Amino acid sequence: MNNILLLGIGGTEAFVMLLLGLAIIIIIFLVLRGLTLWYWKIDTIVSYQAKQIKLLQEILEVSKKQNENVNS
């Protein structure tokens, strides 16, 4: 805290600068995250995986019904 006061920055100004710095870091993080997701097509991959899981569940249900019919 003494170093901040030596630079002529008061407590309120230091707090505002801290909040501004954190806001800038968060914005940069969100932008870079969005670019990364877009570049690697992660959103598309996740949606395809969800569709694949749904189809596999349907196949499992059908095969269970077929096994029940064969066994009875």
C-alpha positions, 0 to 999 in steps of 0.5 A: 500500500505504501508503494501505491501512496508514493506514486501519488495514487490514493486508495479510491483511485487504486481501487478503481484502477484495480477494477478497471484492470480486472474488467479488461482481463476478463474481457480479453479472456472472454474474447480469446475463449470465443476465438478458441472455441470458434477456431477449434469448432468445439461448439460444433463438436459438442453438438455432434456428440450430443446427437451421437449420444441420443442416437446410441441411446435409441439404438440401445433401446431398440436392441433391448426390445429385440432381445426381449422378443427373442428371449420370450 
